[in-house]
Amino acid sequence: MTERPRFLYADAEMAIVAEDVRKNRAEGDPALVAAGKLSAEDAATRLRISTAIAIDWAHYARIELPPIKGATDEEKVADLTAVLSGATKRRDHARQAVISEYGEQFFIRSIAELSESVAPPVDPNPWNDLLNGKA
């Protein structure tokens, strides 16, 4: 059986993320260019590609086809790969900071274990107490 993609019906959410990436590049890349960390040509290319991706997702969210291709599929894949790489690095850095502060055991507990440590488990059927003579 084929598994559905994780974000199959998340077009609106993906449009928001794509617009955030475009906005971050539009606002942040000029500072990178000024600091000499990014060339003006690379900044323009990054903005062009992220704008094309944002336009695509905005149209998909409205259940429309995008009007034109602002970037090739290869450029879009490379750009999204770079964005994912940065997000992965930030996630790993944040995880390491939590481990440094609280220890590895912080990530070992499941949600069920955490909720039980805060409050005792509640019987979903209140009739059990009556049937077992505890009421």
Order of alpha helices (4+ residues) and beta strands (2+ residues): alpha-alpha-alpha-alpha-alpha
